[in-house]
Amino acid sequence: MNLFYVKPGDVQGKSIVIDGQEAIHISKVLRYSEGDQVIVTDGLGNEYDCKIINVKKKSVYLEIVNSERHTETNPKITLCMGIIKKRDRLEFAVEKAVELGVSKIVLFEGEHSQKGRVREDRLESTVVSAMKQSLRFFLPEVFVEKNISDAVSKHAENTKFILADETVAKSDRDKKGQPSELFLMVGPEGGFSSSEREYLKNFNPTFYSLGGHRLRAETAAIVMVDRFVRLQ
């Protein structure tokens, strides 16, 4: 099964127009033609079963035959992680987090982060690709914040805040009163600074151990998400 993505504005009544690379992938790579059936999502939870009615050079015109509205699983999970300098490792972490089921990704520049440029357009493409690969119908949002304060203050409100911390030996995995949203936080490659640790304590997070081995930032992020997705 292949899943294709269109922006919500491209869905008009019973018609959908797919343009650009997605259209080329349908017609040139997969060689779909008029009359073939395809499945499309707008990333807002809608699944559209469609029939191809016209194929042009860089556009594919669809007719919606049937539609279904999906609901997101609870709790919703936000992954907040420090920016990784190497782009391929950052994109790998984002890709796997989306495949595992996060609803939102927040990246921040920590005091110990190695300086690196974040290509938000590439991250967005990574998220779309991972959503389609994992057959999800909700497109996670991605935010890039300039520091840890903005990351937490803007995105952790009304969530259960869980902080990956290599300094704790045991983790509190109390599942009583399951929250509607989880905010999972992983530090940058250089870890949290002492001032960042003090700042985070103001939000009364649950400190969570990922085990006795030191993990790369992207590994820690993936392990963190996987463990809490399994609690759903």
C-alpha positions as CSV (number, residue, x, y, z in Angstrom):
1,M,0.0,0.0,0.0
2,N,1.2,3.5,-0.9
3,L,0.0,6.6,0.9
4,F,0.3,10.0,-0.8
5,Y,0.1,13.4,0.9
6,V,-1.6,16.6,-0.2
7,K,-1.9,19.9,1.7
8,P,-5.4,20.4,3.1
9,G,-6.1,23.3,0.7
10,D,-5.6,20.9,-2.2
11,V,-8.8,19.0,-1.3
12,Q,-11.7,20.7,-2.9
13,G,-15.1,18.9,-2.4
14,K,-14.8,15.6,-4.2
15,S,-11.6,16.6,-6.1
16,I,-7.9,16.5,-5.3
17,V,-5.0,17.9,-7.4
18,I,-1.6,16.5,-6.6
19,D,1.3,18.6,-8.0
20,G,5.1,18.6,-8.1
21,Q,7.3,15.7,-7.0
22,E,4.4,13.7,-5.5
23,A,2.6,13.8,-8.8
24,I,5.8,12.7,-10.6
25,H,6.2,9.9,-8.2
26,I,2.7,8.6,-8.9
27,S,2.8,8.9,-12.7
28,K,6.5,8.4,-13.6
29,V,8.0,6.2,-10.8
30,L,5.0,4.1,-9.8
31,R,3.4,4.4,-13.3
32,Y,-0.2,4.8,-12.1
33,S,-2.6,5.9,-14.8
34,E,-6.2,7.0,-15.3
35,G,-8.6,4.7,-13.5
36,D,-6.2,3.5,-10.9
37,Q,-7.0,3.7,-7.2
38,V,-4.8,5.6,-4.8
39,I,-5.0,6.5,-1.1
40,V,-4.3,10.1,0.0
41,T,-4.1,11.9,3.3
42,D,-4.1,15.6,4.1
43,G,-2.2,15.1,7.4
44,L,-5.2,16.1,9.4
45,G,-6.5,12.6,10.0
46,N,-8.4,12.3,6.8
47,E,-8.0,9.3,4.5
48,Y,-9.2,9.6,1.0
49,D,-9.7,6.6,-1.4
50,C,-9.4,8.1,-4.8
51,K,-9.6,7.3,-8.5
52,I,-7.2,8.9,-10.9
53,I,-9.2,10.8,-13.6
54,N,-6.4,12.6,-15.4
55,V,-2.6,12.6,-15.5
56,K,-0.5,15.5,-16.8
57,K,3.2,16.2,-16.8
58,K,3.4,17.5,-13.2
59,S,-0.1,17.1,-12.0
60,V,-2.4,14.2,-11.1
61,Y,-6.2,14.8,-10.8
62,L,-8.2,12.7,-8.5
63,E,-11.8,12.0,-7.6
64,I,-12.6,11.1,-4.0
65,V,-14.5,7.8,-4.0
66,N,-14.6,7.3,-0.2
67,S,-13.3,9.1,2.9
68,E,-12.6,8.1,6.5
69,R,-11.8,10.3,9.5
70,H,-9.2,8.8,11.9
71,T,-8.6,9.8,15.5
72,E,-5.2,10.3,17.1
73,T,-4.0,7.9,19.8
74,N,-3.7,9.1,23.4
75,P,-1.6,10.3,24.9
76,K,-0.2,12.7,22.3
77,I,3.6,12.7,22.4
78,T,5.9,15.7,21.9
79,L,9.6,14.9,21.4
80,C,11.7,17.9,22.5
81,M,15.4,17.4,21.8
82,G,18.6,19.4,21.5
83,I,19.8,20.2,17.9
84,I,22.4,17.7,16.6
85,K,25.1,19.3,14.5
86,K,25.3,16.5,11.9
87,R,22.3,16.9,9.6
88,D,21.9,13.2,8.7
89,R,21.8,12.1,12.4
90,L,19.2,14.8,13.2
91,E,17.0,13.8,10.3
92,F,17.4,10.2,11.3
93,A,16.1,10.9,14.8
94,V,13.2,13.0,13.4
95,E,12.3,10.3,10.9
96,K,12.2,7.5,13.4
97,A,10.3,9.6,16.0
98,V,7.6,10.2,13.4
99,E,7.5,6.5,12.4
100,L,7.0,5.6,16.1
101,G,4.1,8.0,16.5
102,V,5.0,11.4,17.9
103,S,2.5,14.2,17.3
104,K,5.0,17.1,17.5
105,I,8.8,17.6,17.4
106,V,10.5,20.6,19.1
107,L,14.2,21.2,18.5
108,F,16.2,23.6,20.5
109,E,19.7,25.0,20.7
110,G,21.2,24.1,24.1
111,E,24.1,25.7,25.8
112,H,26.2,22.6,25.1
113,S,24.9,22.1,21.5
114,Q,27.5,22.1,18.8
115,K,26.7,24.9,16.3
116,G,24.9,23.7,13.2
117,R,22.4,25.0,10.7
118,V,19.0,23.4,10.7
119,R,17.4,23.0,7.3
120,E,13.7,23.2,8.2
121,D,12.6,22.5,4.6
122,R,14.6,19.2,4.7
123,L,13.1,18.3,8.1
124,E,9.6,19.0,6.8
125,S,10.3,16.7,3.9
126,T,11.6,14.0,6.3
127,V,8.4,14.2,8.4
128,V,6.1,13.9,5.3
129,S,8.1,10.9,4.0
130,A,8.1,9.2,7.5
131,M,4.3,9.8,7.9
132,K,3.7,8.1,4.5
133,Q,6.1,5.3,5.2
134,S,4.4,4.4,8.5
135,L,0.9,4.8,7.1
136,R,-0.1,7.6,9.5
137,F,-2.8,10.1,8.7
138,F,-1.6,12.9,11.0
139,L,1.4,15.0,10.0
140,P,3.5,15.9,13.0
141,E,4.4,19.6,13.5
142,V,8.1,20.6,13.7
143,F,9.3,23.7,15.7
144,V,12.8,25.0,16.0
145,E,13.5,27.2,19.0
146,K,16.5,29.2,19.8
147,N,17.0,28.0,23.4
148,I,15.7,25.6,26.0
149,S,13.5,28.3,27.6
150,D,11.5,28.9,24.5
151,A,11.2,25.2,23.8
152,V,9.7,24.4,27.2
153,S,7.7,27.5,27.9
154,K,6.0,27.4,24.4
155,H,5.3,23.7,24.1
156,A,5.3,21.9,27.5
157,E,2.2,23.6,29.0
158,N,-0.5,21.2,30.2
159,T,1.6,18.1,29.5
160,K,3.3,15.5,31.6
161,F,7.0,16.5,31.4
162,I,9.4,13.6,31.3
163,L,13.2,14.4,31.1
164,A,15.8,11.8,30.0
165,D,18.5,12.1,32.6
166,E,21.7,10.0,32.7
167,T,22.3,11.0,36.3
168,V,19.3,9.0,37.7
169,A,19.5,5.3,38.4
170,K,15.8,4.5,38.5
171,S,12.8,5.8,36.7
172,D,9.2,6.6,37.9
173,R,6.9,4.7,35.5
174,D,3.7,5.3,37.4
175,K,0.9,5.0,34.9
176,K,-1.9,6.2,37.2
177,G,-4.0,9.0,35.8
178,Q,-2.7,8.7,32.3
179,P,-2.3,12.3,30.9
180,S,-3.6,13.4,27.5
181,E,-0.2,14.7,26.4
182,L,3.4,13.7,27.1
183,F,6.4,16.0,26.7
184,L,9.5,13.9,26.3
185,M,12.8,15.8,26.5
186,V,16.3,14.8,25.5
187,G,19.4,16.9,25.8
188,P,21.8,17.9,23.0
189,E,25.0,15.9,22.2
190,G,26.9,17.7,25.0
191,G,24.1,17.2,27.6
192,F,22.3,19.8,29.7
193,S,24.3,22.6,31.3
194,S,24.0,23.1,35.0
195,S,22.0,26.3,34.4
196,E,19.6,24.4,32.1
197,R,19.1,21.7,34.7
198,E,18.2,24.3,37.3
199,Y,15.8,25.9,34.9
200,L,14.1,22.6,34.1
201,K,13.5,21.8,37.8
202,N,11.1,24.7,37.9
203,F,8.7,22.6,35.8
204,N,8.8,19.6,38.1
205,P,9.7,17.0,35.5
206,T,9.8,13.3,36.0
207,F,13.4,12.3,35.6
208,Y,13.8,9.2,33.5
209,S,16.8,6.8,33.1
210,L,17.5,5.2,29.7
211,G,19.9,2.7,31.2
212,G,23.5,2.5,32.3
213,H,25.1,3.2,28.9
214,R,25.9,6.6,27.4
215,L,23.8,7.0,24.3
216,R,24.1,9.3,21.3
217,A,21.5,12.0,21.3
218,E,19.6,10.5,18.4
219,T,19.6,7.1,20.0
220,A,18.4,8.5,23.3
221,A,15.5,10.3,21.5
222,I,14.4,7.1,19.6
223,V,14.6,5.0,22.8
224,M,12.7,7.6,24.8
225,V,9.9,7.8,22.3
226,D,9.7,4.0,21.8
227,R,9.3,3.3,25.5
228,F,6.5,5.7,26.0
229,V,4.7,4.8,22.8
230,R,4.5,1.3,24.2
231,L,2.5,2.6,27.2
232,Q,-0.3,3.7,25.0
